[in-house]
């Protein structure tokens, strides 16, 4: 099978949804498929609209002689009307990590995002969604409030096994008794990650704790400066560290020595970092909004909190500082959840089988 994938930028230099895309490409190539990656420049939301009339891109796609074309849904401003004039007789499949319209922004801006994102989703033939939550969100937007459809579609969860972790139950129990509570937050530091609520909630915890925020600091420099200023005002400079993006080996070492993962994002379609953290036996503090509830069982392997209420972060973290037996139990539950979760190989196989079904039905 000859598969096209259209994305922004370079798959080798990105995280989050781009990690999902990269793992999918790796799996397809390993099973013998020919994968052609079409890369678009990432140049801001409104400037990306110009890609809709880029005749050179449509010519390159047509010349590639594809059996199926995957498109990362994050590229939707570049593709809102593109597919209607593309002129290929193959299935076009949107790979959806989360919808931009579900992010927090001014109402007038979201009205534009809604229009463009809906136009794009209505132009494709099928969907690969990273969670049931994402599939429902797509269905709602496609139907614009009425009963939409996401058929044909498949839900293929992101995995967390890229580190090959070998953390044991004994290590989880031993680590739980060690030192102040070490909290880690992993992700590109942007407003959607909601680090300010995490900081505000931790500031109210009386017991000793430490926070490491690992992720790119270049995506929203103004927000990063606001966070640094908030840390200084609260007198937390000796407890909070921003590392920037870490290499995989450094990130694995950070996970291994931490006690708790906390990222109460305003919205996540699912959250790859949640799964990765559980692979190291870390309970997860996540937002009750979005797809984390498909992984995090509240008060069992983590906590689901209101991302607008720092008090809920405090109420989740403070008991774990005091009660290390509870921390160990939740860490073991997180490890068990990770063990039952699909691997990247299983996720890739699920998507590949779905693409096979589309290409097979399309050729009949």
N, C-alpha and C positions, 0 to 999 in steps of 0.2 A: 504494500500500500504506500502511496506517495502522499505525504501529509504536509500541509502548509501551516505555519504558525505566525500570526501577526502580533507583534508586541511593540512597546516603547523601549528604546534603548537596547542595552546589552544584557542578555540573560546571565552572563557570568559575573556581573557586578551588582546584582540586586538581591534583596531579601523579600520576605513576606510572600505575596502572590507570585512574584517572579521566581522564587524558590520552587513553588508548586509547578510553574510552567517548565522550569529547567528539569525537574525530576521527571515530568511527563515526557519531555523530549528524550531524555536519557533512556527511559523505559522503551519508548517506541523504537529508537535506534537499536537498542540491545536485542529486540525481538526480530530485527531485520527490516523494519520500515525505513523508508527514505524520508527524512524530515527537512524541509526547507524553511528557514526562519526569515521572515520579512520584518525588518526593524525600521520603526518610524522614530524621528527625533521627538523628544519630549520637550515642548516649548511653551507650556502654559495652556490653560483650558481654552480660551477663546482663539488664540492663534492656531491651535490645532484644527479648528474648523476648516482651514484651507486644505487639509489633506483630503477632504471629501471630493475635491475637484482635481486631484492629482492624477492625471492620465497615465503618467509613467508608472505609478504603483499598480494601477489596474492592468496595464500591459504586462508588467513583470509577473503578476499573479496568473494571468491567462497563459503566459508562455511557459509557466512551470508545469503544466499538464498534471494537475493535482487530482487526487481521488476525494479529498476532503480538506476543507480549510478551517482551521481553528483561529479564533480571534480572542485575545485577552480583552475582557469587557472594560477594563480600565482605559482602553483606547477609544471608548465610545464617542468622544467629541470628534475624533478624526474619521469616524465611520458612520455617523448618524444617518447619512444619506448615501454613503459610498456603495453599500451592497446592492442597492436598487439599480445601479448602473454598471455593476461590475461585469456582468455578462459571462458567468461561469455556470456550467450545468453540473455542479457538485454540491453536496451539503455544506452549508456554512454554519459553524458551531461556535457559540459564545462560551468562553470559559469564565465563569463569574465567581469572583472572590468576595466581593461585597458591592453593594450599589452606592454610588456617590450621593444619590438623593437621600440616603439614610444617615449621612453625616450631618453634624450640626453646623449650620451657617445661616446668614440672614434669609428671611423668607423670600425676598425678591430674587436672590441668587439661586435659591433652590428651585424656584419656578422655572428658570432657564435650564438648570440641570435636569429637572424632571422631564421637560419637553424633549431635550436631546437624548437623554438616556432611554426614554420610552420609544422614541423613533428608532433608535438603534436596535433595541431588543425585539421590536416588531419586524425587523428586517432579516433576522437570522432564522435558520431552520430547526435548530436544536440547541440544548443547553447542557453544559457540564457545570454543576454547582458544588461548592465546597461544604455545604451543609443543608439540612432541611430548612433551616431558617432562611438561608439565601434563596432556596428554591421558592419558598412562600413569598418572599419579598419581590422576586422577579415576576411571579404570577400576578401579584397585586398591581405592580406597575404596568405590566403588559395589558392588564384589563382595565387600568386607570380607575381602580376602586370597585369595579364589577368583577365578576368571576373570570379571571384571566386563565391562561394556559401556559404551562411550561413543558408540553409534550411535543416531540420526544425529549426526554431529559434523563440525566443520571446524577445522583449524589455520590461523590467520591471524596471522602474526608481527607484533608491533609494529614500527613504522618509526622512523626517526631523522631525517627530512628536514624537520622543522618550522623549522629555522634557515635553510634555503636556503644551506648552506655552499658556498663556492667555493674552499676550500683546495686548493692545487695540490701536485703531487709536488715541485716545486722549493721550495715553502715548507716542506714537511716536512723536506727535506734541510737547508735553511738553519737552521731552528729547532733541529734536533737538535744542532747545534754550539754552541748559545748558552747560556752560564751554568750555574748549578747545575740539577740535575734538578728540574723543576717538576711535582709530582704533584697531581692533582685528584681529589676524591671528591665525587660529586653524588647527593644523595638526602636525604629527610627523616631527621634524625639520631635513629634509634631503635636499639634493641639488635639487631634483625635485620640492620642494616647492618654490624654487627661492626667498628666503627671502632677499637675497642680493640686488636684483633689487627693492624690496619693500622699503628697507632701503635707497637705493640711491635716489629713487624717493621722499620719504618723506623728506629727508635731504634738498631738494631744495624748500620745501614749507615754505614760510616766516611766515605764521600765526601759532598760537600755535596748537600743536597736541600732542597726546600720543599714543604709540603703546604697546600692550600686545601680545606676541607670546606664545600661549598655546599649548603644545604638547611635546611628549617624546623628551628628549635631548640625548638619549643613542644610537640611531641608527647610527649616524655619528658624533662622538665626534670631529673629526678634523674640520668638517664643522661648528659645533657650536662654536668652538674656533675662527674660521675665522670671524664669524658673531660678536662675542663679541669684537674682535679686531677692526672690522670695526666701531662698535658703539663707541668705545673709541676714535678712530682716528677722527671721525666726531664730537666729543663732544656731543653725544646724550645720554649719560648714564642716565641723569635725565628724559629722555622721553621714553626710551625703556626698557621693562621688559620681561624676559624669565621666565615663571612660571614652566616649566615642565608639565607633564600630570596632568590634574585636574580631580577630581571626577565629576560626572554628575551635582550634585547640585552646585558645585563651577563654573563649566563651564556655566551653565544656568544663574547664577548670573552675570557672566562676560558678556555674550551676552546681558542681560537685561540692563546693564548700559552703553553699548557701543553705538556708532553712526554708525560705518561703518565697514564692513568686507572686508579685502583685502588679497588675496592670488593669485598672478600672476604666478602660477605654470608653469613650462615649458611644462607640459602636465598633464591633468586630463581626465580620461574617462568620468566622469561626475562631481563628487564632492559632497559628502554627506554634508560636512560642509557648502556649499553654501545654500542648502535648509534649514538647521537648522538655519543659521543666518537670512534668510528671515523670518523665523517663529517668530523672535523677532523684525521684522520691520527694519532690517539692509540692506541698499543697499550693493551690492557686487561688488568689483573690482576683476575681474577674467581675466585669459588669453583668448585671442581670439583663441588660439590653443586648440583643444580638445572639450569636450562635454559641456562646460559651456554655449556655445551659444544656447543650447536647453532650458536653464533656464533663462539666463540673457539677457534682452533686452537692448541693449546699449543706455545709456542716459535716460532710463526710470526707471528701477529698479536696475540699476548699470552701470558699464562700462566694456567693453571688451578691453583689452590693449595688445599691443605687449610685450611679456614677456622678450624680449631682450632690451627694451627701457625704462629706468627709467623716461624719460621725460613724457611718456604717463601716468605713475603713478602720477607724479606731476600734470599734466593737469587734471586728474580725481579728485584728492583730494583737491587741492587748492580752486576751486570754492565752494566746500562744506564747507570749513572752513569759507568762507566769507558770503555765501548765505544760511542761515539756513532754509529759506522757501523752497529752492530747496532740501535741505537735507530731510526735512519733506515730501515733495511730493514723492521723490524717496523711502523713507522708507515706505510710505503708499502703493506704487506700489509693493514693495517687499513683504509686508504683504499680498496683494491681490494675488500675484503669489503663495505664500505659501498656501494660502487657496484653490487654484485651483489644487494644486499638489497632486498626489496620496499619501495616507497614507501607513504606513508599512503593515497594514492589507490588503489594496487593492493590494499592490505589491506582498505580499505573495500569495494572492488568484490568481493573474494572473499567477505566476510561477506554482502554484499547478495545475491549470487547464491545463497548457501546459504539465506538467508531466503526468497528467491523460490521455491526448490525445496520448502521446507517448506510455504509457504502454498499453492503449487500442488497438492502432494500432499494437503494437508489438505482442499482444496476439491473433490477428485474424489469 
